[in-house]
Structures are given as C-alpha cells and as structure tokens.
Amino acid sequence: MMELHKRRKALTEPETRFYMKQILHGVTYLHERKIIHRDLKLGNLFLDDELHVKIGDFGLAAKIEYDGERKKTLCGTPNYIAPEILNKKGHSFEVDIWSIGCIMYTLLIGRPPFETNTLKETYEKIKKCDYSINRTIAKNAKQMIMAMLQQDPKQRPKVQILAQHEFISRGYCPSTLPVSSLTMEPRFQQQIDRKPLIELNVPNTGEPMVTSPQKDVHNSIAAGGMSGGLNTFNAKENFSILRSMIGKVLKCKPARKAKFLDEMSDPAAQPIIWVSKWVDYSDKYGFGYQLSDESVGVMFNDTTKLIMLPNQINVHYVDRHGVEVYMTLENYPVQYEKKIKLLTYFSRYMREHLMKTGANEVKEADTMSRTPHLHQWCRSTSGVLMQLTNGTVQMNFSDHTKIIMCPLMAAITYIDDDKSFRTFRFSSIEKMDVQKAFMRK
C-alpha cells in the first residue's frame, strides 16, 4: 500500500473504508490469537490483484502469554510507533490500534500524522499526541481517528469495537475497487439505488451523465498536441519533477558499475498503466492509443478526448474544458456520433495492425473506473513522447525501445526491443553506472 500512497496521496472516504474494513478484520484475527503485530504500517500492507489487503512482515510480532502481560521491547517504525513504546512503559495490543489510527489518517489526509523533518521532533509529537487534521473529512472519520490516537492506551477501543464504528458501518463501502484506482480517483455513483453504470450513463431523458471538471481548470493550450482542463497544473508540476530527477542522474558520478541491470531493478515501482499501442492520424483526425488495461482513447485535433473502457461498452468523453460526459457505444447523443465512429475505427485499426507492449489481461470494466487518458503528446525523428493524466511520461523510440517515467514513484521503466521490462528508482541510477545506451536515451 506504500506504492498506492505514493501514487495517490489522499484517498477518498469510500476507498479508505474499503481498505480499513480489511485491515481491521486482519488485525482482529491476530488479536484473537493473542498476537501483536507491532509494526503495522502502509509498507507492511500488501495488495493482491483484486486489491485485497494482506498483512505481512511479522518480524517484530509478539505473542501475549497471559492476560495483562506488557511487552518491553523498543520496536516499530517512527511514523507509526505508539507513545507507550517510546516511554518504555510496557505495551500490548493497543500499539496496533495506534498504528491503525496512523494508517487511517495517512490514507485520508495524504501524510502520516506525526511526520516531521527529524526523528527527534517526530518522537516528541508522538509523546504529546500532537497532530492536527487540516483537511475536511467526515465527522465520524475524524472521531474514529481521534479514538485510536489517544495518549492513554487504555482509552483506545479494541479492534472489534472499531470494526463496528459508524464510519465503517454506515458509510458507502464499495465491494471492490478498479485497478485504475491505484493511480486515479475512482468515480463513485451517488444514486441511492446504485443502478448499473450502463443505466446510469444514459438516463431516460436521453442525455448523458455529465461530471464537472476539477477545480484547477485551465483553458486549452494548443490544438493538436495538448489538452486543457483536468490536471493541467499537475502536468506542469510533474514535468518539473521529472526534469529535476533526470538532471540529477545525468550529473551524478556513480560509485560503482552495475554488472547487471536486474541488480538494481525494482518491480514494485513498475507503472500500472502505460501506452501499449498508438497511431498518429493528426493530419486529419487526431492521435489514437491503447493503454495496457485495454482501454482505447483518441485525442482529437480540437483537444477533446474520447476513451473506451476495456469492456468495449462504456465511453468517457472529456471536452476541452475538462468536463466529463459518460455514455455507451450503443447509446449516445447525436452530436458525438462522428467521434464515436472515429474511436471505433482507431480501435479496430490498432487491434488488427499493431502489436501490443506487454498489455495486461482484459477484465470487465468496473463501474467506478476512471482511466487515465492522454494529456499531451509530440513526435520527432527519434520517436513519440506521451504524457498521461496520471503523471506518467512515456517515450517510444524509433528502434522500438521504450522508456516510461513516473514522477510520483520517482521511477523509470525501460522496455527493450524484446519487450522485457526493467524498472529502476532514479535514486538507484544515481548510485550505479548503467549501460551507456540506456543513459543516452
């Protein structure tokens, strides 16, 4: 879940509820067997392909041998460690409750509650239980965090009580989340009856569902290669971050040479979604592409976008101001007819004529999915450069090699002409000398 945090920062309340229910269920299982984990943190919570939470790393776990036993070992991770451990007063199951409180705070707020620039300051804040919630969240979410982050361990609720808390039991909790939520905020339906997406997209009025753009809306910048609206500001910021990272790598003098690229690879930082196919018809219509999750999109010359989800039914339209419209391939307003036909043409052409770059297994699109789409692109004699709205920047070179850079994960993925993936942290590249061909790109 640490990678999820790095990519998304703050999550929505339904997502937090989805993960918290699982975490509480897992910790209940441990506590009922008299086991204290003692190192619960995002880095020790893992997600499977269905985004189910798995609790791992039991290196610091301890078993309570008798009622009232208090452990004395100083252990834990700075941002999640409970005050009674720092004060060496002895500890028990309550330290896990404190850590869960820190996890929930981090999921909702986007950073740990006691994080500072120094370890000493962090520990002082923990001992004083000095934290603040400077982001608007639901009252019951705030109350649940405050119940867990109490200085006196005796005042913290047991994990079984927390599982019944109003924030968990009364709010909307999705039964599943789309994989796209690892990089993009899901699109939750607000209707009480929660009808299927196909029904919701095109109500009886014949009008499609419309979602307003995010607050940071900018005018479109230029036709043909860059979109306005959603995430324009973030796009500039992400480019700036990448420019800084690349600059450091090019200036550094590595201490040692990497004998094998696999020696420094980090699969955990591999991109979730990337461009697996593309076709440039910008001389007439626009730029078409297929993503690794089998979504297909077109960025038209007027800077509007059309994205077809992997189920090949649901379609998202984004106008030049960032307003999203949801419809289906079978049911859409007449003004979108030409662009829908072009989207199906692009999709058919790429399916029949182009090879994929490591595309993922096709899955039925989730009703909550908000797939990243192309924000801007440019083409040169060396290849084509593309940036997605999740911050990913991808360069496809004319020799069929590819580089995918993620500013949020501070990582770069290299795909060679044999379609082999290797992902590296920028920090690793700074320390080791890698192949000249890779650095040249």
Secondary structure, 3 states (H helix, E strand, C coil): CHHHHHHHCCCCHHHHHHHHHHHHHHHHHHHHCCEECCCCCHHHEEECCCCCEEECCCCCCEECCCCCCCECCCCCCHHHCCHHHHCCCCECCHHHHHHHHHHHHHHHHCCCCCCCCCHHHHHHHHHHCCCCCCCCCCHHHHHHHHHHCCCCHHHCCCHHHHCCCHHHHHCCCCCCCCHHHHCCCCCCCCCCCCCCHHHHHCCCCCCCEEECCCCCCCCCCECCCECCCCCHHHHHHHHHHHHHHHHHHHHCCCCEECCCHHHHECHHHCCCCCEEEEEEECCCCEEEEEECCCCEEEEECCCCEEEECCCCCEEEEECCCCCEEEEECCCCCHHHHHHHHHHHHHHHHHHHHCCCCCCCCCCCCCCCCCCCCEEEEEECCCEEEEEECCCCEEEEECCCCEEEEECCCCEEEEECCCCCEEEEEHHHHHHEECCHHHHHC
